[in-house]
Amino acid sequence: MPVKLNSRDADFEAHFVDMLSAKREDSADVNEVVTGIIADVRGRGDTALSELTAKFDGMDLTADQLRFSKQEIAAETAKVSAEDRAALALAAERIRAYHARQMPEDMNWTDPDGATLGWRWSAVSAAGLYVPGGQAAYPSSVLMNAIPARVAGVERLVICVPTPNGIVNPLVLLAAQLAGVEEIYRIGGAQAIAAMAYGTDTIAPVDKITGPGNAYVAAAKRQVFGRVGIDMIAGPSEVLVIAEGDQNPDWLAWDLLAQAEHDADAQSILITTDEGLANAVAGAVDRILPTLPRAQIAGASWRDYGTIIVVRDLDEAARLSNRIAPEHLELCVDDPEGLAKKCRHAGAIFLGAYTPEAVGDYVSGPNHVLPTARSARFSSGLSVLDFLKRTTMARLTPGALAAIGPAAVRLAASEGLQAHGASVNARLATLNEREAG
């Protein structure tokens, strides 16, 4: 049964803290195994990739078979129905249009001392996108990772997607095609992360790796960070729905179950000012849950991590939401925009009863790769900025150096860095000589 809390109860705070601190992932330590896999790929390259793919995915591949050929991609994408193709194309266009508006501008100005300052943005040269494989692969995640990279201007995009026992999801390859990605490898796990980070004879290394994965993929991303950039270490998905007034209990139940069916470790939370609505939603979940194809997964999530909280008012709901810092936040209230102003910490906010989070997973436009496990307190979802670097620019005229250089000399002396001060002083001395002459 889900946890049911009421903020008026004397023991509410203790139970709320327990909910916040509950660990929702298997804590098995895979670091040692992953370290070995990475070392193997670094040492033996394609040979290690072929052996590990045979071991974990049941496929015997030579080095020249690791990459999907153009003919294979064409054959697989041809299997996609016209309806699915149209839906994926609509999603791609909306995601592209949204992320195009995120592109930052270069800046340049001259300050009162005569120094010309600014910055410029440039894309990483190559990015690797990891996609979980088999029939469980999500084409929407391909679009959400690849399109922002393309919009940012990344020249080379690589996708690694395992195909266990030869199972290929044609929609994943079509999504890659729609995003402009042609370099696709049928490898997965920590070995794919290692290959993208360090390179092999077949796979050239990249500069940044993004995309979700299992515990081995997450551990590998942690271990290669520094050699390459990574997006984030994602945990189980979560949604918080805040509801009041005359809401449809079935709609809210579907929203909660949409998260629960992702993973047994996913979490669905309802906060409401109306105890009657809380009971109605709980009843709707109980009624709908057995009808789901993924009822076993959704049921485990709802049983172990589902939570319903009754609060005094929406101000209290907003305060609790900020402490939860949810990945997804639905505001099914009369004034969602007003409440959103009070909700500072959330990966993505969905405003109003007609904006279910599930639409955001596919076609609304904003990215669905979002911070989990309360990390929305300090981080953001994937965007074009994840594929861009900011380089600062400065140019000093002789007058500008004369105006601000002495302060640099003074600070260098205070830090005991003689060459720093001399580097500036040498130029200042030349300027003084010219002025004296």
VOGU-3710 file (C-alpha; in Angstrom, 3 decimals, decimal comma):
1> mpvklnsrda> 0,000/0,000/0,000  1,202/3,553/-0,711  2,194/5,792/2,190  -0,587/8,152/3,282  0,412/11,264/5,224  -1,413/14,284/6,609  0,553/17,435/7,410  -1,679/18,060/10,434  -0,475/14,868/12,149  2,076/15,250/14,942
11> dfeahfvdml> 4,438/12,698/13,412  4,166/14,061/9,858  7,651/15,603/9,722  9,360/12,372/10,751  7,471/10,347/8,146  8,086/12,971/5,451  11,821/12,911/6,143  11,765/9,107/5,940  10,157/9,383/2,511  12,781/11,882/1,318
21> sakredsadv> 15,662/9,723/2,488  14,355/6,387/1,202  16,803/4,767/-1,214  15,061/3,555/-4,352  17,914/1,820/-6,156  19,733/-1,458/-5,791  22,929/-0,595/-3,963  24,967/-3,468/-5,437  28,554/-2,347/-5,937  29,430/-2,763/-9,605
31> nevvtgiiad> 32,443/-0,446/-9,618  35,044/-3,217/-9,535  33,453/-5,026/-12,475  33,141/-1,791/-14,432  36,758/-0,860/-13,732  37,804/-4,195/-15,221  35,638/-3,719/-18,307  37,008/-0,237/-18,954  40,596/-1,458/-18,577  39,882/-4,348/-20,948
41> vrgrgdtals> 38,451/-2,066/-23,640  41,347/0,369/-23,247  43,845/-2,449/-23,565  42,310/-4,669/-26,241  39,933/-2,338/-28,066  37,659/-3,960/-30,638  38,622/-7,484/-29,539  37,347/-6,748/-26,038  34,152/-5,189/-27,458  33,441/-8,296/-29,536
51> eltakfdgmd> 34,024/-10,659/-26,616  31,962/-8,588/-24,166  29,110/-8,286/-26,683  29,103/-12,060/-27,066  29,137/-12,492/-23,278  26,437/-9,988/-22,329  24,286/-9,669/-25,474  24,588/-13,134/-27,000  25,930/-11,856/-30,321  29,140/-12,863/-32,094
61> ltadqlrfsk> 30,348/-9,780/-33,946  33,599/-9,028/-35,688  35,012/-5,501/-35,509  33,528/-4,584/-38,902  30,076/-5,694/-37,715  29,943/-3,446/-34,647  28,551/-0,546/-36,668  25,152/-0,614/-38,371  25,601/-0,273/-42,115  23,539/2,185/-44,140
71> qeiaaetakv> 21,776/-0,774/-45,729  20,855/-2,243/-42,336  19,536/1,108/-41,112  17,449/1,521/-44,268  16,033/-1,997/-43,970  15,090/-1,572/-40,307  13,569/1,905/-40,643  11,470/0,674/-43,573  9,612/-1,529/-41,080  8,185/1,499/-39,249
81> saedraalal> 4,511/2,182/-39,966  3,457/5,473/-41,542  1,589/6,411/-38,352  4,602/5,805/-36,102  6,862/7,615/-38,537  4,577/10,666/-38,542  4,377/10,732/-34,750  8,162/10,515/-34,424  8,647/13,228/-37,045  6,242/15,532/-35,172
91> aaerirayha> 8,120/14,929/-31,939  11,456/15,609/-33,642  10,260/18,888/-35,121  8,815/20,152/-31,845  11,943/19,177/-29,891  14,137/20,885/-32,496  12,080/24,095/-32,441  12,120/24,288/-28,640  15,852/23,719/-28,313  16,706/26,183/-31,090
101> rqmpedmnwt> 15,405/28,930/-28,791  17,895/27,894/-26,103  20,947/28,860/-28,141  22,866/31,562/-26,237  24,434/34,620/-27,860  28,085/35,619/-27,958  28,807/38,867/-26,112  31,393/41,607/-26,619  31,773/45,063/-25,047  34,348/47,678/-24,112
111> dpdgatlgwr> 34,423/48,800/-20,482  35,260/52,324/-19,177  38,962/51,423/-18,812  39,206/50,513/-22,492  39,302/46,731/-22,068  37,329/44,790/-24,656  35,717/41,808/-22,950  33,226/39,089/-23,733  32,645/35,454/-24,402  31,821/33,110/-27,237
121> wsavsaagly> 30,017/29,787/-27,364  31,214/26,770/-29,347  30,024/23,192/-29,553  31,985/20,145/-28,482  33,432/18,415/-31,548  31,980/14,943/-30,877  29,298/13,550/-28,585  28,345/9,992/-27,766  24,753/9,100/-26,950  23,950/5,941/-25,015
131> vpggqaayps> 20,578/4,292/-25,634  19,366/1,235/-23,673  18,680/-1,591/-26,115  16,317/-4,325/-27,161  12,583/-3,827/-27,383  12,744/-1,656/-24,241  14,770/0,965/-26,129  13,118/4,373/-26,186  13,230/6,273/-29,508  12,060/9,400/-27,674
141> svlmnaipar> 15,325/9,397/-25,692  17,291/9,327/-28,948  15,521/12,496/-30,059  15,922/14,188/-26,671  19,686/13,583/-26,663  20,628/13,879/-30,324  18,554/16,872/-31,407  19,929/19,327/-28,795  23,434/18,206/-29,770  22,713/18,857/-33,434
151> vagverlvic> 21,121/22,232/-32,676  24,199/23,153/-30,623  26,379/22,435/-33,658  28,089/19,177/-32,669  29,793/17,919/-35,828  30,027/14,211/-34,994  27,353/12,259/-33,148  27,726/8,613/-32,152  25,011/6,334/-30,795  25,682/3,104/-28,930
161> vptpngivnp> 22,644/0,858/-28,529  22,891/-2,815/-27,548  20,891/-5,337/-29,548  20,656/-8,344/-27,189  20,198/-11,575/-29,131  19,984/-9,494/-32,297  16,823/-7,644/-31,256  16,692/-4,234/-32,966  14,099/-1,534/-32,346  13,467/0,055/-35,789
171> lvllaaqlag> 12,041/3,187/-34,164  15,365/3,836/-32,439  17,181/3,759/-35,770  14,518/5,972/-37,343  14,824/8,449/-34,477  18,581/8,541/-35,068  17,967/9,131/-38,747  15,535/11,989/-38,049  18,104/13,554/-35,715  20,826/13,304/-38,350
181> veeiyrigga> 22,888/10,540/-36,729  24,426/7,911/-39,017  27,197/6,489/-36,797  25,407/3,818/-34,747  27,072/0,887/-32,969  25,328/-2,230/-31,638  27,184/-2,353/-28,333  26,036/-1,579/-24,812  26,911/-1,544/-21,149  30,093/-0,254/-19,566
191> qaiaamaygt> 32,042/-1,411/-22,630  30,150/1,063/-24,843  30,921/3,925/-22,464  34,590/2,910/-22,401  34,745/2,730/-26,192  33,248/6,197/-26,603  35,517/7,667/-23,933  38,859/6,101/-24,953  38,262/4,959/-28,515  39,170/1,765/-30,366
201> dtiapvdkit> 40,388/1,085/-33,902  36,737/1,134/-35,038  35,206/3,775/-32,760  36,879/7,178/-32,487  36,600/8,761/-29,018  34,121/11,538/-28,244  34,244/14,605/-26,002  30,980/14,156/-24,102  28,679/11,227/-23,305  24,981/11,566/-22,532
211> gpgnayvaaa> 22,052/9,210/-22,108  20,522/6,886/-19,490  21,535/3,355/-18,623  21,658/0,653/-15,975  23,934/0,545/-12,914  26,915/-0,561/-15,027  26,451/2,297/-17,477  26,062/4,799/-14,632  29,203/3,519/-12,913  31,135/3,665/-16,187
221> krqvfgrvgi> 30,051/7,260/-16,764  31,297/8,168/-13,291  34,641/6,513/-13,952  35,304/8,110/-17,354  34,263/11,590/-16,221  37,247/13,850/-16,592  38,436/11,994/-19,656  35,135/13,088/-21,214  32,211/15,156/-20,037  28,931/13,508/-19,007
231> dmiagpsevl> 25,407/14,833/-18,644  24,279/13,421/-15,288  23,882/10,207/-13,320  20,166/9,538/-13,587  18,221/7,581/-10,980  14,696/6,143/-11,042  12,000/8,389/-12,481  9,590/10,339/-10,270  6,517/12,560/-10,480  4,830/14,850/-7,979
241> viaegdqnpd> 1,245/15,878/-8,698  -0,236/18,787/-6,740  -4,009/18,893/-7,076  -6,933/20,860/-5,716  -10,563/21,574/-6,516  -12,678/19,781/-9,067  -10,044/17,504/-10,604  -10,773/14,231/-12,374  -9,505/11,430/-10,083  -9,009/9,076/-13,014
251> wlawdllaqa> -6,790/11,564/-14,829  -4,608/11,971/-11,755  -4,455/8,203/-11,260  -3,285/7,731/-14,833  -0,593/10,386/-14,304  0,695/8,612/-11,202  0,672/5,231/-12,928  2,428/6,647/-15,998  5,497/7,102/-13,815  5,024/3,889/-11,868
261> ehdadaqsil> 5,049/1,751/-15,030  8,566/2,956/-15,929  10,324/0,995/-13,223  9,611/-0,767/-9,938  11,906/1,835/-8,327  10,001/4,815/-9,781  8,056/7,043/-7,402  4,646/8,705/-7,764  3,496/11,287/-5,212  0,187/13,122/-4,871
271> ittdeglana> -0,158/16,230/-2,705  -3,649/17,638/-2,317  -5,608/19,982/-0,097  -8,695/17,754/-0,369  -8,825/14,473/1,550  -11,822/13,411/-0,493  -9,846/13,841/-3,696  -6,938/11,918/-2,151  -9,222/8,967/-1,415  -10,819/9,135/-4,856
281> vagavdrilp> -7,438/9,066/-6,605  -6,243/6,160/-4,447  -9,376/4,252/-5,380  -8,903/5,033/-9,074  -5,326/3,748/-8,954  -6,493/0,505/-7,352  -9,135/0,104/-10,049  -6,929/0,943/-13,037  -3,698/-0,754/-11,982  -4,745/-4,380/-12,695
291> tlpraqiaga> -5,657/-3,437/-16,286  -2,107/-2,327/-17,201  0,165/-4,590/-19,278  2,978/-3,532/-16,927  0,838/-3,980/-13,824  3,509/-5,967/-12,002  6,093/-3,183/-12,396  3,658/-0,342/-11,725  2,170/-2,213/-8,782  5,556/-2,694/-7,133
301> swrdygtiiv> 6,386/0,994/-7,595  3,042/2,148/-6,164  3,191/-0,326/-3,289  6,771/0,430/-2,251  7,171/4,118/-3,067  3,759/5,604/-3,841  2,805/8,460/-1,504  -0,337/10,545/-0,909  -0,054/13,677/1,241  -2,961/15,817/2,436
311> vrdldeaarl> -1,939/19,394/3,265  -3,574/22,491/4,737  -3,187/24,711/1,668  -1,257/25,205/-1,553  1,445/27,286/0,117  2,279/24,269/2,238  2,157/22,087/-0,878  4,717/24,355/-2,559  7,028/24,217/0,460  6,933/20,425/0,483
321> snriapehle> 7,456/20,330/-3,274  10,614/22,409/-2,924  11,945/19,938/-0,375  11,163/17,007/-2,661  12,647/18,817/-5,725  10,882/16,398/-8,087  12,000/15,418/-11,550  8,468/16,068/-12,871  5,965/18,400/-11,199  2,326/18,541/-12,328
331> lcvddpegla> 0,224/21,450/-11,070  -3,414/20,440/-11,468  -4,817/23,487/-9,697  -6,986/26,489/-10,539  -4,018/28,860/-10,876  -1,035/26,758/-11,982  1,044/29,755/-13,068  0,657/31,352/-9,646  1,633/28,167/-7,843  4,564/27,596/-10,210
341> kkcrhagaif> 6,133/30,847/-9,013  6,390/29,330/-5,527  7,910/26,046/-6,750  11,609/26,763/-7,160  13,046/23,263/-7,385  11,755/20,972/-10,129  13,225/19,449/-13,264  10,139/20,269/-15,335  6,764/21,804/-14,461  3,520/20,885/-16,217
351> lgaytpeavg> 0,831/23,544/-15,850  -2,848/22,666/-15,643  -5,020/19,593/-15,939  -4,566/19,346/-19,722  -0,758/19,126/-19,538  0,022/15,566/-18,427  3,681/14,761/-17,921  3,378/11,953/-20,464  3,030/14,518/-23,260  6,324/15,994/-22,093
361> dyvsgpnhvl> 7,993/12,621/-22,535  7,310/12,798/-26,256  6,009/15,813/-28,116  5,599/19,027/-26,120  9,177/20,109/-26,894  11,135/20,540/-23,627  13,699/17,866/-22,873  12,677/14,804/-20,877  16,218/14,064/-19,647  15,822/15,575/-16,187
371> ptarsarfss> 17,504/15,583/-12,760  16,261/12,887/-10,377  16,720/12,016/-6,699  16,253/15,623/-5,508  19,105/16,880/-7,707  16,730/19,463/-9,213  17,814/21,513/-6,183  21,088/22,225/-7,990  20,898/20,993/-11,580  18,859/21,278/-14,757
381> glsvldflkr> 17,566/19,047/-17,500  19,485/18,341/-20,702  19,686/21,268/-23,129  21,827/22,679/-25,910  24,051/24,144/-23,184  25,201/20,613/-22,328  26,862/20,434/-25,738  28,344/23,942/-25,695  31,438/25,460/-24,093  31,851/29,116/-23,164
391> ttmarltpga> 35,228/30,689/-23,913  35,981/34,070/-22,349  37,642/36,791/-24,434  39,706/39,814/-23,383  41,742/42,459/-25,208  43,510/45,326/-23,450  44,707/48,507/-25,100  47,902/50,085/-23,739  45,697/52,539/-21,858  43,621/49,755/-20,353
401> laaigpaavr> 46,734/47,889/-19,198  48,087/51,091/-17,655  44,793/51,578/-15,798  44,314/48,102/-14,335  47,767/46,493/-14,588  49,201/47,921/-11,342  46,441/46,215/-9,352  47,385/42,905/-10,967  51,030/43,449/-10,006  50,010/44,169/-6,431
411> laaseglqah> 47,849/41,048/-6,171  50,558/38,867/-7,722  53,019/40,097/-5,092  50,533/39,345/-2,309  50,315/35,743/-3,551  54,085/35,377/-3,894  53,946/34,817/-7,667  56,889/36,835/-8,947  56,661/35,898/-12,626  53,008/36,877/-12,703
421> gasvnarlat> 53,828/40,395/-11,535  56,871/40,654/-13,802  54,786/39,648/-16,834  52,629/42,725/-16,298  55,394/45,017/-15,033  57,531/44,484/-18,119  54,780/45,914/-20,280  54,011/48,726/-17,870  57,687/49,704/-17,885  57,689/49,910/-21,685
431> lnereag> 54,564/52,077/-21,589  56,185/54,370/-19,019  59,337/54,674/-21,153  57,299/55,603/-24,210  55,372/58,178/-22,224  58,597/59,640/-20,775  60,217/59,775/-24,202
//
